[in-house]
Amino acid sequence: CRESGDHGPFNSWDRQPYLTTVRNGTPSMVMAWREIHHNFFIDNYSPQESIDNDDGSGFFKSHHNVLIYGANGLKNDFGGHDNWHFENFYGFIDQALGVDQTLPDHEDRFFNNTAALTGGNLGEPVCTGDAITLLADNQYYTPTGNISVCGKNLPDAQKAGLDLGSRVGTIPNSSLLLGEIQSLLQIKPSDAAGARPDIIVV
């Protein structure tokens, strides 16, 4: 949004409940999972996120996307829950995630992602309580090669059981990052200069 700096290429709201049979064939107020996958989003005009799950959004699985710029990778606020980000590449975002407290068994999840961050803070996961944000197996790149997770450096956070399997290093050269993007979107090097409209799916 050029006027407010809010939102992003994709924005959702979940303020209104519906009784449907979409999820499993029986009447339910619980919606079916939605997927956002195999997109290349550039978050220009200084908005918040490429995928802005706003105002109570839930039951989203966002995966195999390339998401460039923005304040956050994963966002959840105002009662949002069950937002999963995995197998994504985040390029030059401020922090990996910013989420709200959820109920147990409805935690947000951020795993198997690659994130090149402009700073050294993971962001704002839920770090304590009965519904801790699930963090695992991520590759982080920062300007210093260090990252703070829940107020701790990564090794100390992992000793406390947080973000297990994740790694951090300094931001590599652009050719290595481009290789990760090509691998994620299943683009062969020989195809990199050509159009592949079949992989751009919303």
SULKACOR-V798695 format. One line per field, one symbol per residue. phi: phi as a letter, one per 20 degrees, with the letter a starting at -180 (. if undefined). A space follows every 50 residues. Layout:
# SULKACOR-V798695
phi->???
This chain:
# SULKACOR-V798695
phi->.ffdmemagcccccedfcecdffbndgbeefffdccblddddeellfebf ddeelnfbmdddblddcdmpfceecbblnfaldddblddddldfbfabcd fcfgmcffccblddcedecddgpcfedcoecfgecaleddccfdncbdcl mcfggffffendlfneccbffeffffffffffffeldfgfefedecffde cd
